[in-house]
Amino acid sequence: MSSYDVDLFVIGGGSGGVRAARIAAGYGAKVMVAEEYRVGGTCVIRGCVPKKLMVYASRFSDEFHEAAGFGWTVPEAKFDWATLIANKDKEIDRLEGIYRANLEKAGVEIIDSRAVIEDPHTVRLINTGTLVRARYILVAVGAHPTMEPVVPGGELGITSNEVFHLKSLPKRILVIGGGYIAVEFAGVFAGLGSETTLLHRGDKLLRGFDEDVRDALGDAYARRGINLALSKTVSRLDKQADGIAATLSDGSVLNVDQVLVATGRRPNTNGLGLGKVGVTLDAAGAIVVDAYSQSLIPSIYAVGDVTNRANLTPIAIREGHAFADTVFGDKPTMVDHSLIPTAVFSTPEIGVIGCTETLAEVRYGEVEVFKTSFRSMKATLSGSQDRVLMKIIVEKATDKVVGVHVVGEGAGEMIQLAGIAVTMGATKADFDRTVAVHPTAAEELVTMRTPYMVKKAVAAE
Ligand code: FAD
């Protein structure tokens, strides 16, 4: 008889943990999942899903405004924050129910408790103190938002965890951070009518993205009336009778109603018992794993944000699935992190896959860059000054498309499909022989014929 209570104990019922549990159970494993907050994890409860619902809400203001150019008279539109939050919460409750039901249908036992590791095969349930012996332990505990750097009065700010439950729409908000979460929430609040300042210590938003994309977003946000406070930091926050006074590094003071800190996230590895069993953490506190998500302790695996490889839901899901295939399905599977299509739900939206121009030059030497920037057909009547940016980067030697970057309406949807072609190894000639869909903005992706520039390899010069 087995000395284990379960074959697999999953700590964390988020994107990665839920997928791993279901697939492992499908292979016949006895599986238990512990979740300390709500099943569904960050993505469903306080990440991608509620955020995207808020993004949708924020974009109606443009639509109402732009409808006039098409002959519509729209009475003055009013927005009610409480309705949005209540409807969003209802949808999140529904999704959590589906996640629970799917786990139960797969035969997985859900434990509503925090769990910590006692030894390489034992987990302790905090709510009851029960010890559970497991053949394998999967750590899928995700990450949490940080309030760094710490400044006097910093506790007056909120993080993305609290932003989904604000009692009212702030009239004036300061969003701190330059990554995708900060950028997306600045877009949301600006669209909903808040006077929005986006403060970032760097001189451009979205570090790591293509420079043209970064410039296009900065221009678009400035045009939309978002107050961009770049190359600045916050020195302190002070409570005022009517809100919060934020003192900035240049000495200026900004009075706002809310401060949203979106400066980073850290893996949830504190107090989990990892150190005592010998699981190695990196400098950021993430669990170090191999290509099969196995830690240095053979019975302990980790997937998703807690490993800080690529902190996105589809990646956590893939890693969880690959883990289950490897350990319980007799199909050793590695996840390829090299080509990840991704979107930023700013307004205008961003979709990218593959290399930036700068990285492509380093990686491939000689590259061709195809680029276009235009006002969409809709903008001709709506009066919107937003521009669409499309950029394709091609390795000259092979004609392979190694990067596609889109800024504009529907960019996320476009990049999912362009991503198939790029993942298949499409060449620029493949893009060119694809018939355009007319009239669309996306057709520009298959009609750009003349390189904007050819960059020679440094060595070849
Ligand atoms: P999580 O989904 O975070 O799940 C971990 C779970 O473990 C949590 O439910 C937590 O409560 C639980 N837990 C932690 N410790 C314990 C413990 N000791 N015992 C029991 N349970 C525990 N990604 C995208 O791809 N697209 C997006 O548009 C997107 N938008 C985002 C927007 C925001 C505001 C945020 C914060 C994130 C967003 N992400 C997005 C990232 C995405 O949410 C994460 O990459 C994904 O949820 C990671 O999944 P995970 O399984 O690793 O962790």
Boltz pocket constraint, residues with backbone or C-beta under 6 A from the ligand:
constraints:
  - pocket:
      binder: B
      contacts: [[A, 11], [A, 12], [A, 13], [A, 14], [A, 15], [A, 16], [A, 17], [A, 34], [A, 35], [A, 36], [A, 37], [A, 38], [A, 39], [A, 40], [A, 41], [A, 42], [A, 43], [A, 44], [A, 46], [A, 47], [A, 48], [A, 49], [A, 51], [A, 113], [A, 114], [A, 115], [A, 116], [A, 140], [A, 141], [A, 142], [A, 143], [A, 160], [A, 181], [A, 268], [A, 272], [A, 303], [A, 304], [A, 305], [A, 306], [A, 310], [A, 311], [A, 312], [A, 313], [A, 314], [A, 316], [A, 343]]
      max_distance: 6.0
